[in-house]
Amino acid sequence: SKVLIQTVWKYWSCGDTRRRSLMLLRRMRDAKPDLTAFMLKHWKASLAAMECGQSEDPDAATPEGTPEPVVEATPEVAQEEAGDERDDRDGNAVGDEGIGAVEEAEGAPEDQLEQAEMPLESCEMSQLDEETLEAVQPEEGRGPQTRESVAASPEPEAAPGNKLMTEAQLPREMRHFLALLKVHRFEQKSHILAIPDVVKAIVDFKDDPELSRLGMRALMSGTAMEQEMRLPTIGRCPNFVKSVRRIMHKESMQEVLQLQLRLVLGILDNDPSDYQDWVECAVFATVKVLQATVVWTTNSWEVILQAIEEAICTPQGKILLQNFNVALSLYKEWEKLKDSHDDALAKMIVSSFHDQTERILEIIG
């Protein structure tokens, strides 16, 4: 994996080489999740070198006897190195196995390279892999490109040696891969200082369902106490509320929507600065959960009631509840539960939340 990371950064301006290497890195990480820390550490080191102006043009000749530039690790990278010695050993083992394959592939004709990668396409594709495959397809047989697709991923120009660059100037698939690594790493080893990175990954790639779901699950993982400690930091992250609402608009899985609603309610409990925006997000999430949920549990019904009670405390929340006709949707689901005489779980919900539900229906009805 280290060889592939070096290949991506050395030839970052060569779209074909970059995309193929990123696809292999994704497959390798999915097959061995323990490589996440190793990949993230070396990726951050390469990014730090580039931002310091030490990235070089791969076509530029290096004079004989000139030593390669030594990049000192940043404090963040040094901290990762100290905490992940075991991941390093695992990563080096797998990385050594891939050296022979990469060297062999570099000297092979292009048609052999395409044949060698054909089995990868039979696996389930992520959004990043689909973009990669589409980008490396030959021009013959490819459908016409739209203006949006061309503008979305322009091919970067090679940077001259020692020119300072930032992460934002990197190709989209490189930034996407780094975002996935950060989210996967947080899922494995959560730390409160890494929360802004996870939220930024969700915000930057909110149109990627895989990354959005993974990020939401990571933020809401762990014990109830761990979640409560994260929520104030999550609520302070800029642009997150708009991204959450956009993600909800496209989401249809009831488990994910219920998880997102619990996240929104947790943020509201900590009085965020953009409180009203989060109230609107809670109402929208309530509507989505009422539409998507087929089987109710005591927890999911309790969360719905909490969201409505939070919304009716503000004038704007009451208006939104009326505009979305939440009272009618809640009433229909409540009647279904009361009519389910043979369902023990439905009877438990009715017994536990009868007075609270009837009171809320009277207020918003």
Buried (B, 14 or more C-beta within 10 A) or exposed (E): BBBBBBBBBBBBBBBEBBBBBBBBBBEBBEEBEBBBBBBBBBBBBBBBBBBBBBBBBBEEEEEEEEEEEEBEBBEBBEBBBEEBEEBBEBBEEBBEEBEEEBEEBEEEEEEEBBEEBEEBEEEEBBBBBEBBBBBBEEEEEEEEEEEEEEEEBEEBEBBEEEEEBEEEEBBBBBBBBBBBBBBBBBBBEBEEEBBBBBBBBBBBBBEBBEBBBBBBBBBBBEEEEEBEBBBBBBBBBEBBBBBBBBBBEEBEEBEBBBBBBBBBBBBBBBEBEBBEBBBBBBBBBBBBBBEBBEEBEEEBBBBBBBBBBBBBEBEEBBEBBEEBEBBEBBBEBBEEBBEBEEBEBBBBBBEEBEEBBEEBBEEBE
